Structure formats: C-alpha cells, structure tokens
Amino acid sequence: MGTRKLIYTTNAIESVNSAYKKLNRQRSAFPNPTSLLKSLYLSTMQVTKKWTQAIRNWGSVYSEFCIMYEGRMPE
C-alpha cells in the first residue's frame, strides 16, 4: 500500500506542468527564446523549492522497491 500511495501522491511531473501552464497564462508572448528559457528556469526553481518534504514510511517503501526492482536500487 505504501508504494502505491507514494507514486500517486508525489506526482512531480504534474506539479511542473501546472507551473508551466500558470506561466503561460500569465504571459503568452516572449520577446526572444532566451527570455522564455529564463522564465521556464525560474518557474522550475520555484516549484522545486516545495519538494523538501520527507516521504512518509520511506523505509518500507524502499524495501518494497528493492524487492520489486532487484539490483536497480542503490544500497
């Protein structure tokens, strides 16, 4: 159960996509490609600041991952 909950509740890709959509709604035209890349970079940095929360039950989830993906998880 812990593994499934971890996957469904920590959807980082959706978080980044949401930040990009918000940026696009606020400003849909950029003067040059560099300004677009800078805006995307700054938006990404803002989103990743929120990713510092510890994962609940990480020990048991890690154990399940080690069993499911034998040899792929770091020791």
A tleap script that builds the chain and sets N, CA, C and O, in Angstrom:
source leaprc.protein.ff14SB
mol = sequence {
  NMET GLY THR ARG LYS LEU ILE TYR THR THR
  ASN ALA ILE GLU SER VAL ASN SER ALA TYR
  LYS LYS LEU ASN ARG GLN ARG SER ALA PHE
  PRO ASN PRO THR SER LEU LEU LYS SER LEU
  TYR LEU SER THR MET GLN VAL THR LYS LYS
  TRP THR GLN ALA ILE ARG ASN TRP GLY SER
  VAL TYR SER GLU PHE CYS ILE MET TYR GLU
  GLY ARG MET PRO CGLU
}
set mol.1.N position { 0.820 -1.198 0.000 }
set mol.1.CA position { 0.000 0.000 0.000 }
set mol.1.C position { 0.857 1.252 0.000 }
set mol.1.O position { 0.522 2.220 -0.683 }
set mol.2.N position { 1.939 1.262 0.736 }
set mol.2.CA position { 2.791 2.439 0.836 }
set mol.2.C position { 3.377 2.857 -0.500 }
set mol.2.O position { 3.474 4.048 -0.794 }
set mol.3.N position { 3.770 1.875 -1.316 }
set mol.3.CA position { 4.357 2.176 -2.610 }
set mol.3.C position { 3.345 2.841 -3.525 }
set mol.3.O position { 3.656 3.838 -4.176 }
set mol.4.N position { 2.160 2.307 -3.578 }
set mol.4.CA position { 1.116 2.872 -4.438 }
set mol.4.C position { 0.781 4.302 -4.023 }
set mol.4.O position { 0.634 5.185 -4.868 }
set mol.5.N position { 0.663 4.519 -2.720 }
set mol.5.CA position { 0.352 5.861 -2.223 }
set mol.5.C position { 1.476 6.827 -2.566 }
set mol.5.O position { 1.212 7.969 -2.943 }
set mol.6.N position { 2.717 6.392 -2.441 }
set mol.6.CA position { 3.858 7.238 -2.771 }
set mol.6.C position { 3.808 7.669 -4.225 }
set mol.6.O position { 4.019 8.843 -4.530 }
set mol.7.N position { 3.535 6.749 -5.111 }
set mol.7.CA position { 3.515 7.060 -6.541 }
set mol.7.C position { 2.376 8.019 -6.871 }
set mol.7.O position { 2.563 8.945 -7.660 }
set mol.8.N position { 1.220 7.817 -6.290 }
set mol.8.CA position { 0.072 8.655 -6.620 }
set mol.8.C position { 0.112 10.018 -5.959 }
set mol.8.O position { -0.451 10.969 -6.501 }
set mol.9.N position { 0.755 10.151 -4.812 }
set mol.9.CA position { 0.721 11.424 -4.103 }
set mol.9.C position { 1.922 12.306 -4.370 }
set mol.9.O position { 1.881 13.490 -4.038 }
set mol.10.N position { 2.970 11.797 -4.944 }
set mol.10.CA position { 4.152 12.609 -5.224 }
set mol.10.C position { 4.351 12.717 -6.723 }
set mol.10.O position { 5.357 12.252 -7.259 }
set mol.11.N position { 3.404 13.321 -7.386 }
set mol.11.CA position { 3.455 13.428 -8.828 }
set mol.11.C position { 4.159 14.720 -9.230 }
set mol.11.O position { 3.514 15.735 -9.494 }
set mol.12.N position { 5.477 14.668 -9.273 }
set mol.12.CA position { 6.287 15.844 -9.548 }
set mol.12.C position { 6.086 16.375 -10.963 }
set mol.12.O position { 6.135 17.586 -11.181 }
set mol.13.N position { 5.864 15.497 -11.910 }
set mol.13.CA position { 5.672 15.933 -13.292 }
set mol.13.C position { 4.437 16.817 -13.413 }
set mol.13.O position { 4.469 17.841 -14.096 }
set mol.14.N position { 3.360 16.431 -12.758 }
set mol.14.CA position { 2.144 17.245 -12.798 }
set mol.14.C position { 2.373 18.599 -12.143 }
set mol.14.O position { 1.809 19.601 -12.582 }
set mol.15.N position { 3.179 18.638 -11.120 }
set mol.15.CA position { 3.494 19.893 -10.447 }
set mol.15.C position { 4.242 20.836 -11.388 }
set mol.15.O position { 3.935 22.026 -11.459 }
set mol.16.N position { 5.212 20.300 -12.100 }
set mol.16.CA position { 5.974 21.127 -13.051 }
set mol.16.C position { 5.075 21.581 -14.193 }
set mol.16.O position { 5.121 22.746 -14.587 }
set mol.17.N position { 4.260 20.682 -14.728 }
set mol.17.CA position { 3.347 21.063 -15.812 }
set mol.17.C position { 2.390 22.158 -15.370 }
set mol.17.O position { 2.104 23.077 -16.137 }
set mol.18.N position { 1.903 22.072 -14.164 }
set mol.18.CA position { 0.996 23.095 -13.644 }
set mol.18.C position { 1.691 24.451 -13.565 }
set mol.18.O position { 1.094 25.475 -13.898 }
set mol.19.N position { 2.935 24.461 -13.131 }
set mol.19.CA position { 3.690 25.721 -13.050 }
set mol.19.C position { 3.905 26.311 -14.436 }
set mol.19.O position { 3.823 27.527 -14.609 }
set mol.20.N position { 4.181 25.463 -15.429 }
set mol.20.CA position { 4.382 25.954 -16.793 }
set mol.20.C position { 3.085 26.499 -17.385 }
set mol.20.O position { 3.097 27.505 -18.094 }
set mol.21.N position { 1.968 25.836 -17.093 }
set mol.21.CA position { 0.677 26.336 -17.572 }
set mol.21.C position { 0.359 27.688 -16.957 }
set mol.21.O position { -0.138 28.586 -17.636 }
set mol.22.N position { 0.646 27.830 -15.672 }
set mol.22.CA position { 0.402 29.099 -14.996 }
set mol.22.C position { 1.259 30.197 -15.613 }
set mol.22.O position { 0.779 31.310 -15.829 }
set mol.23.N position { 2.508 29.897 -15.894 }
set mol.23.CA position { 3.403 30.858 -16.540 }
set mol.23.C position { 2.866 31.254 -17.908 }
set mol.23.O position { 2.909 32.426 -18.282 }
set mol.24.N position { 2.362 30.281 -18.649 }
set mol.24.CA position { 1.839 30.529 -19.987 }
set mol.24.C position { 0.575 31.400 -19.939 }
set mol.24.O position { 0.376 32.249 -20.808 }
set mol.25.N position { -0.277 31.193 -18.926 }
set mol.25.CA position { -1.479 32.015 -18.779 }
set mol.25.C position { -1.121 33.455 -18.442 }
set mol.25.O position { -1.757 34.392 -18.925 }
set mol.26.N position { -0.097 33.625 -17.610 }
set mol.26.CA position { 0.287 34.966 -17.192 }
set mol.26.C position { 0.952 35.748 -18.325 }
set mol.26.O position { 0.753 36.955 -18.460 }
set mol.27.N position { 1.726 35.058 -19.117 }
set mol.27.CA position { 2.475 35.737 -20.182 }
set mol.27.C position { 2.592 34.772 -21.354 }
set mol.27.O position { 3.341 33.797 -21.293 }
set mol.28.N position { 1.851 35.047 -22.415 }
set mol.28.CA position { 1.829 34.110 -23.540 }
set mol.28.C position { 2.787 34.499 -24.663 }
set mol.28.O position { 2.994 33.710 -25.585 }
set mol.29.N position { 3.379 35.695 -24.610 }
set mol.29.CA position { 4.325 36.111 -25.647 }
set mol.29.C position { 5.646 36.512 -24.996 }
set mol.29.O position { 5.663 37.252 -24.012 }
set mol.30.N position { 6.734 36.026 -25.546 }
set mol.30.CA position { 8.061 36.346 -25.038 }
set mol.30.C position { 8.853 37.033 -26.146 }
set mol.30.O position { 8.725 36.650 -27.309 }
set mol.31.N position { 9.669 38.040 -25.818 }
set mol.31.CA position { 10.386 38.787 -26.855 }
set mol.31.C position { 11.428 37.960 -27.610 }
set mol.31.O position { 11.684 38.212 -28.787 }
set mol.32.N position { 12.027 36.976 -26.939 }
set mol.32.CA position { 13.025 36.125 -27.608 }
set mol.32.C position { 13.103 34.779 -26.898 }
set mol.32.O position { 12.598 34.632 -25.785 }
set mol.33.N position { 13.724 33.811 -27.530 }
set mol.33.CA position { 13.806 32.474 -26.926 }
set mol.33.C position { 14.552 32.447 -25.582 }
set mol.33.O position { 14.243 31.629 -24.716 }
set mol.34.N position { 15.516 33.328 -25.417 }
set mol.34.CA position { 16.270 33.364 -24.162 }
set mol.34.C position { 15.371 33.758 -22.996 }
set mol.34.O position { 15.487 33.200 -21.905 }
set mol.35.N position { 14.483 34.710 -23.219 }
set mol.35.CA position { 13.584 35.124 -22.138 }
set mol.35.C position { 12.612 34.001 -21.776 }
set mol.35.O position { 12.257 33.844 -20.608 }
set mol.36.N position { 12.185 33.228 -22.758 }
set mol.36.CA position { 11.326 32.070 -22.480 }
set mol.36.C position { 12.069 31.043 -21.631 }
set mol.36.O position { 11.534 30.553 -20.636 }
set mol.37.N position { 13.295 30.719 -22.019 }
set mol.37.CA position { 14.082 29.746 -21.254 }
set mol.37.C position { 14.346 30.238 -19.837 }
set mol.37.O position { 14.300 29.456 -18.888 }
set mol.38.N position { 14.622 31.525 -19.690 }
set mol.38.CA position { 14.858 32.077 -18.358 }
set mol.38.C position { 13.597 31.974 -17.506 }
set mol.38.O position { 13.674 31.631 -16.326 }
set mol.39.N position { 12.448 32.267 -18.087 }
set mol.39.CA position { 11.187 32.178 -17.354 }
set mol.39.C position { 10.887 30.742 -16.939 }
set mol.39.O position { 10.445 30.495 -15.817 }
set mol.40.N position { 11.127 29.797 -17.844 }
set mol.40.CA position { 10.915 28.384 -17.514 }
set mol.40.C position { 11.863 27.924 -16.406 }
set mol.40.O position { 11.468 27.184 -15.506 }
set mol.41.N position { 13.097 28.366 -16.484 }
set mol.41.CA position { 14.082 28.012 -15.459 }
set mol.41.C position { 13.656 28.539 -14.096 }
set mol.41.O position { 13.678 27.804 -13.109 }
set mol.42.N position { 13.269 29.816 -14.038 }
set mol.42.CA position { 12.866 30.412 -12.761 }
set mol.42.C position { 11.604 29.744 -12.214 }
set mol.42.O position { 11.478 29.546 -11.005 }
set mol.43.N position { 10.685 29.403 -13.090 }
set mol.43.CA position { 9.469 28.707 -12.677 }
set mol.43.C position { 9.802 27.330 -12.102 }
set mol.43.O position { 9.240 26.919 -11.087 }
set mol.44.N position { 10.707 26.634 -12.751 }
set mol.44.CA position { 11.134 25.313 -12.276 }
set mol.44.C position { 11.806 25.417 -10.910 }
set mol.44.O position { 11.578 24.571 -10.046 }
set mol.45.N position { 12.623 26.433 -10.707 }
set mol.45.CA position { 13.287 26.621 -9.421 }
set mol.45.C position { 12.263 26.900 -8.315 }
set mol.45.O position { 12.427 26.422 -7.192 }
set mol.46.N position { 11.220 27.661 -8.615 }
set mol.46.CA position { 10.178 27.927 -7.628 }
set mol.46.C position { 9.443 26.649 -7.235 }
set mol.46.O position { 9.157 26.428 -6.058 }
set mol.47.N position { 9.139 25.808 -8.224 }
set mol.47.CA position { 8.409 24.568 -7.951 }
set mol.47.C position { 9.256 23.604 -7.124 }
set mol.47.O position { 8.747 22.970 -6.200 }
set mol.48.N position { 10.530 23.491 -7.444 }
set mol.48.CA position { 11.380 22.512 -6.755 }
set mol.48.C position { 11.681 22.916 -5.319 }
set mol.48.O position { 12.110 22.069 -4.535 }
set mol.49.N position { 11.477 24.167 -4.944 }
set mol.49.CA position { 11.661 24.572 -3.545 }
set mol.49.C position { 10.670 23.862 -2.635 }
set mol.49.O position { 10.946 23.672 -1.451 }
set mol.50.N position { 9.520 23.469 -3.171 }
set mol.50.CA position { 8.473 22.829 -2.388 }
set mol.50.C position { 8.722 21.333 -2.199 }
set mol.50.O position { 7.983 20.683 -1.459 }
set mol.51.N position { 9.727 20.781 -2.839 }
set mol.51.CA position { 9.956 19.348 -2.812 }
set mol.51.C position { 10.888 18.912 -1.689 }
set mol.51.O position { 11.632 17.946 -1.861 }
set mol.52.N position { 10.872 19.576 -0.574 }
set mol.52.CA position { 11.786 19.249 0.520 }
set mol.52.C position { 11.138 18.384 1.591 }
set mol.52.O position { 11.815 17.948 2.523 }
set mol.53.N position { 9.864 18.133 1.478 }
set mol.53.CA position { 9.158 17.350 2.488 }
set mol.53.C position { 9.616 15.887 2.453 }
set mol.53.O position { 9.770 15.292 1.386 }
set mol.54.N position { 9.823 15.342 3.620 }
set mol.54.CA position { 10.245 13.943 3.724 }
set mol.54.C position { 9.091 13.020 3.309 }
set mol.54.O position { 7.920 13.359 3.478 }
set mol.55.N position { 9.436 11.876 2.777 }
set mol.55.CA position { 8.447 10.896 2.337 }
set mol.55.C position { 8.090 9.998 3.508 }
set mol.55.O position { 8.963 9.400 4.138 }
set mol.56.N position { 6.787 9.909 3.795 }
set mol.56.CA position { 6.326 9.068 4.900 }
set mol.56.C position { 6.575 7.597 4.606 }
set mol.56.O position { 6.424 7.145 3.470 }
set mol.57.N position { 6.952 6.863 5.628 }
set mol.57.CA position { 7.185 5.412 5.531 }
set mol.57.C position { 8.213 5.057 4.451 }
set mol.57.O position { 8.085 4.025 3.792 }
set mol.58.N position { 9.224 5.900 4.270 }
set mol.58.CA position { 10.192 5.679 3.203 }
set mol.58.C position { 10.914 4.343 3.385 }
set mol.58.O position { 11.230 3.688 2.391 }
set mol.59.N position { 11.179 3.926 4.602 }
set mol.59.CA position { 11.881 2.653 4.828 }
set mol.59.C position { 11.133 1.470 4.261 }
set mol.59.O position { 11.730 0.621 3.598 }
set mol.60.N position { 9.836 1.395 4.509 }
set mol.60.CA position { 9.054 0.272 3.995 }
set mol.60.C position { 8.869 0.379 2.481 }
set mol.60.O position { 8.890 -0.629 1.775 }
set mol.61.N position { 8.689 1.594 1.991 }
set mol.61.CA position { 8.537 1.782 0.539 }
set mol.61.C position { 9.841 1.396 -0.169 }
set mol.61.O position { 9.815 0.742 -1.212 }
set mol.62.N position { 10.964 1.799 0.395 }
set mol.62.CA position { 12.254 1.463 -0.189 }
set mol.62.C position { 12.466 -0.053 -0.213 }
set mol.62.O position { 12.988 -0.600 -1.184 }
set mol.63.N position { 12.059 -0.713 0.851 }
set mol.63.CA position { 12.171 -2.176 0.900 }
set mol.63.C position { 11.334 -2.837 -0.194 }
set mol.63.O position { 11.778 -3.788 -0.838 }
set mol.64.N position { 10.120 -2.325 -0.396 }
set mol.64.CA position { 9.270 -2.865 -1.465 }
set mol.64.C position { 9.904 -2.644 -2.838 }
set mol.64.O position { 9.877 -3.532 -3.690 }
set mol.65.N position { 10.471 -1.460 -3.046 }
set mol.65.CA position { 11.141 -1.180 -4.318 }
set mol.65.C position { 12.333 -2.108 -4.521 }
set mol.65.O position { 12.571 -2.580 -5.633 }
set mol.66.N position { 13.083 -2.373 -3.450 }
set mol.66.CA position { 14.238 -3.276 -3.555 }
set mol.66.C position { 13.808 -4.685 -3.957 }
set mol.66.O position { 14.512 -5.356 -4.711 }
set mol.67.N position { 12.670 -5.134 -3.465 }
set mol.67.CA position { 12.163 -6.455 -3.831 }
set mol.67.C position { 11.651 -6.453 -5.268 }
set mol.67.O position { 11.946 -7.364 -6.041 }
set mol.68.N position { 10.875 -5.417 -5.621 }
set mol.68.CA position { 10.288 -5.359 -6.971 }
set mol.68.C position { 11.347 -5.118 -8.045 }
set mol.68.O position { 11.258 -5.668 -9.143 }
set mol.69.N position { 12.340 -4.301 -7.731 }
set mol.69.CA position { 13.359 -3.923 -8.724 }
set mol.69.C position { 14.745 -4.351 -8.238 }
set mol.69.O position { 15.642 -3.529 -8.050 }
set mol.70.N position { 14.884 -5.632 -8.046 }
set mol.70.CA position { 16.129 -6.199 -7.507 }
set mol.70.C position { 17.321 -5.798 -8.363 }
set mol.70.O position { 17.307 -5.952 -9.584 }
set mol.71.N position { 18.348 -5.282 -7.705 }
set mol.71.CA position { 19.578 -4.900 -8.397 }
set mol.71.C position { 19.550 -3.505 -8.985 }
set mol.71.O position { 20.576 -3.039 -9.481 }
set mol.72.N position { 18.421 -2.822 -8.952 }
set mol.72.CA position { 18.337 -1.475 -9.550 }
set mol.72.C position { 18.402 -0.361 -8.513 }
set mol.72.O position { 18.736 0.774 -8.851 }
set mol.73.N position { 18.091 -0.664 -7.270 }
set mol.73.CA position { 18.055 0.351 -6.223 }
set mol.73.C position { 19.431 0.477 -5.583 }
set mol.73.O position { 20.093 -0.530 -5.332 }
set mol.74.N position { 19.875 1.732 -5.312 }
set mol.74.CA position { 21.178 1.903 -4.650 }
set mol.74.C position { 21.128 1.401 -3.226 }
set mol.74.O position { 20.078 1.447 -2.585 }
set mol.75.N position { 22.228 0.932 -2.736 }
set mol.75.CA position { 22.315 0.412 -1.354 }
set mol.75.C position { 22.419 1.531 -0.372 }
set mol.75.O position { 22.501 1.289 0.832 }
savepdb mol mol.pdb
quit
